[in-house]
Amino acid sequence: MVYSFRRCPYAMRARMALHYSQVAVQIIEVSLKAKPAEMLALSPKGTVPVLSVDGQVIDESLAIMQWALAQHDPENWLLQDQPAAQATMTQLIEENDQHFKLHLNRYKYAERYPEQPMEYYRAEGAVFLQKLEVLLAERDYLLADHPSLADIALMPFVRQFAHVDRAWFAQTPYRRLQAWLQRFLESPLFIAIVAKTQG
């Protein structure tokens, strides 16, 4: 089973990988204000997602994604036999998780970080958007002609950044990134994982 929160970008990317890999798991939607005791018993840190399968507990979204793809990866999201692309993939995900997410949080909740105006945090995050725009210059996806782990791992965070001020994002010069994001938002994969789940 997977403990999840529908709008959490970490949980989103884990659910996309699980859905894609066709791993049959029960998804339990939790309230972050009233986390179930069962989830906290498995992972005391209390963050989603948490996967419990065959006596194994995985409570990091990227690790859940990698576990799912190890079960079944029909479209080669892991970019097997492409070591250079795999290295770039690792770097992109690390930059997203360690740096872009920081700027995203400050941009989205700028009132909590009055040290700088919102526009400052947005500009800091936009550096990463520009990097992705360059990667999309020659293809529809970041590292291959099809989605990879990098696309799926980054997409929920880019979506969140874009949705802070949709009018601003729409007028940016990141045309390829806009199209990339829209392609995912309209994809059967994303539509399936944002559907309301029981819990």
Secondary structure, 3 states (H helix, E strand, C coil): CEEECCCCHHHHHHHHHHHHCCCCCCEEECECCECCHHHHHHCCCCCCCEEEECCEEECCHHHHHHHHHHHCCCCCCCCCCCHHHHHHHHHHHHHHHHHHHHHHHHHHCHHHCCCCCHHHHHHHHHHHHHHHHHHCCCCCCCCCCCCCHHHHHHHHHHHHHHHHCHHHHHCCCCHHHHHHHHHHHCCHHHHHHHCCCCC
